[in-house]
Amino acid sequence: MAVAAALLLGGGGAVFGQETAPDIRHLAGAAKFVVHSRVSKVEYRMSAAGEKGQPPVPFTIVTYDVIRSVRGAASSGSFSLRYIGGPDGRGHFLRASNVPVFQAGDEDILFVQNNGANGGCPLVGCIEGRFRVLNGALYDGTGTPVQAIDANNKVVARGKPPAEFGKVSYPAPAFDELLKNPEVRDIINKRGMSVDEARRQYEAQGPATVEMTAGAGGAMGGDSAGYSGRQSAAEGAPPQQEARPMSVDRFVAAVKAVPATAGTAESGFQSADPNAQIAAPAPRPVPPPSASERSIVTPRSPADVAEERALPKDDPTSTRNKSR
């Protein structure tokens, strides 16, 4: 049994469908450029440690090849963006809610606002700024089929994500890195194994990659119901279960039709440097809720309950596995 797989599969929360339908006029207007791209490389890096004992945080650097420019232009035929989250190489995984997960070979339409080096999400609206492409058909960032763009420039998305979006994989941690994880040492001790025995077993039986079941468009856990199951005002008819998603060419044409005065498209974009040192993310203070907000009980989804039950008890590292 692979220790790394067991630990990785135990982490992470859930990302659900987007609450409101994206507006392509807003997306195009806020984007530095819009591009049809394919992921050529995915790399994982750790940030520097923060103050007061804050541990390093995993980041993912994604390199894309340009298939075609839709609005504005990247600096060259490929570009890189940085996202918070990913494996830490020691058996833990950090996932931030609303941040998309990319795999090599993914094809997307991206609304890019920066390279992510400032610590924020590089896409406009983060997951809203990603539209997935599969066999020429279009899906939103959660994997929900995009049916149309309505008269108000809103994206109409509903239906079930395709099975192809159902799994994501990550490189299995090296054994020496796993040993730096106290949980792994505890597992080895409980099994009565020496480190050398555990190493031999891991190298003989451990997988090269760790696969995780994905829910919404590549995000672990959860399911996608479109925009809370809503339809736009222009789409009054009942949803058609087998309706084919709109084509990527139709979507590209709609984005190109957005008036130039509404956007900030420009050239001169600088890619994220995969080898640059990543500073520790600065904690962001959040004001306490008002009395009225404290009196509101937010319904908990089954995924939230399952996540809480799966977390190790009395483990100070467990918070790194929760959604950010």
Buried (B, 14 or more C-beta within 10 A) or exposed (E): EBBBBBBBBBBBBBBBBBEEBBBBBBBBBBBBBBBBBBBBBBBBBBBEEBEEEBBBBBBBBBBBBBBEBBBBBBEEEBBBBBBBBBBBBBBBBBBBBBBBBBBEEBBBBBBBBBBBBEBEBBBBBBBBBBBBBBEEBBBBBBBBBBBBBBEEBBBBBBBEBBEEBEEBBBBBBBBEBBBEBEBBBEBBEEEEBEEEEBBEBBEEEBEEEBEBEBBBBBBBBBBBBBBEEBBBEEBEEEEEEEEEBBBBEEBBEBBEEBEEEEBEBEEEBEBBEBEEEBEBBEEEEEEEEEEEEEEEEEEEBEBBEEBEEBBEEEEEEBEBBBBB
